[in-house]
């Protein structure tokens, strides 16, 4: 299913920002803080979820806090005859692969992966390239996270247009 374009107004932006700031907040408290009816908040949430603008309310796990202190980005070159889907299935079986995207440029797939330590990173990379559909991996180790994954500034920017 393709994503739909969702136009955000000020209430949508404030609702998303408040949910991002306090993910465990209830609908009643959202309506109180936003100064709108509970039904309005619920209807807005339902609309944003149905249109794919909000995809989840689960906990955001910090890999380093659970023992995976090394983050790296890996660009993969694949054998084209295997295709992206087969490689994606292989990558999905490796828990340390947090995300993977097809890309343009010199590589075919970009992955964000984690490991317990540098020696463990070698194990994860070996597991990734152990699939015959992958020709080569280029790895960059992240030293520090300067800006964590975020969407609230984007939401506010989309609302201003």
LINMO-V591289 format. One record per pair of residues at least 4 apart in sequence whose ideal C-beta (glycine too) atoms are under 7 Angstrom apart, sorted by the first residue. I is the first residue (numbers start at 1). J is the second residue. If there is no record, write none. Layout:
i=I j=J
i=I j=J
//
This chain:
i=3 j=52
i=4 j=51
i=4 j=52
i=6 j=48
i=6 j=51
i=6 j=53
i=8 j=12
i=8 j=13
i=8 j=155
i=8 j=158
i=8 j=159
i=9 j=159
i=10 j=14
i=10 j=159
i=11 j=15
i=11 j=34
i=11 j=36
i=11 j=44
i=12 j=16
i=12 j=44
i=12 j=48
i=13 j=17
i=13 j=155
i=13 j=156
i=13 j=159
i=14 j=18
i=14 j=34
i=15 j=19
i=15 j=30
i=15 j=34
i=15 j=41
i=15 j=44
i=16 j=20
i=16 j=152
i=16 j=155
i=17 j=21
i=17 j=152
i=17 j=155
i=18 j=22
i=18 j=25
i=18 j=30
i=18 j=33
i=18 j=34
i=19 j=23
i=19 j=25
i=20 j=152
i=23 j=57
i=25 j=29
i=25 j=30
i=26 j=30
i=27 j=31
i=27 j=38
i=27 j=41
i=27 j=42
i=28 j=32
i=28 j=38
i=29 j=33
i=30 j=34
i=30 j=41
i=31 j=36
i=31 j=37
i=31 j=38
i=31 j=41
i=34 j=41
i=36 j=40
i=36 j=41
i=38 j=42
i=39 j=43
i=40 j=44
i=41 j=45
i=42 j=46
i=43 j=47
i=44 j=48
i=45 j=49
i=46 j=50
i=47 j=51
i=48 j=53
i=48 j=54
i=49 j=54
i=61 j=66
i=63 j=68
i=63 j=71
i=63 j=114
i=64 j=68
i=64 j=69
i=67 j=116
i=68 j=114
i=68 j=115
i=68 j=116
i=69 j=116
i=70 j=114
i=70 j=115
i=70 j=117
i=70 j=118
i=70 j=121
i=70 j=141
i=71 j=112
i=71 j=114
i=71 j=142
i=72 j=113
i=72 j=121
i=72 j=139
i=72 j=140
i=72 j=141
i=72 j=142
i=73 j=110
i=73 j=112
i=73 j=140
i=73 j=142
i=74 j=111
i=74 j=113
i=74 j=125
i=74 j=128
i=74 j=137
i=74 j=138
i=74 j=139
i=75 j=107
i=75 j=110
i=75 j=138
i=76 j=107
i=76 j=108
i=76 j=109
i=76 j=111
i=76 j=134
i=76 j=137
i=77 j=107
i=77 j=108
i=77 j=135
i=77 j=136
i=78 j=82
i=78 j=87
i=78 j=108
i=78 j=109
i=78 j=133
i=78 j=134
i=78 j=135
i=79 j=133
i=79 j=135
i=82 j=86
i=82 j=87
i=82 j=133
i=84 j=88
i=84 j=102
i=84 j=109
i=85 j=89
i=86 j=90
i=86 j=133
i=87 j=91
i=87 j=109
i=87 j=131
i=87 j=133
i=87 j=134
i=88 j=92
i=88 j=100
i=90 j=131
i=90 j=133
i=91 j=97
i=91 j=100
i=91 j=111
i=91 j=128
i=94 j=124
i=94 j=127
i=94 j=128
i=96 j=113
i=96 j=114
i=96 j=115
i=96 j=124
i=97 j=111
i=97 j=113
i=98 j=112
i=98 j=113
i=98 j=114
i=99 j=111
i=99 j=112
i=100 j=109
i=100 j=111
i=101 j=109
i=101 j=110
i=102 j=108
i=102 j=109
i=103 j=107
i=103 j=108
i=103 j=109
i=103 j=110
i=107 j=138
i=113 j=124
i=115 j=120
i=115 j=121
i=115 j=124
i=116 j=120
i=120 j=124
i=121 j=125
i=122 j=126
i=123 j=127
i=124 j=128
i=125 j=129
i=125 j=137
i=125 j=139
i=126 j=130
i=128 j=134
i=128 j=137
i=129 j=134
i=129 j=137
i=151 j=155
i=152 j=156
i=153 j=157
i=154 j=158
i=155 j=159
i=156 j=160
//
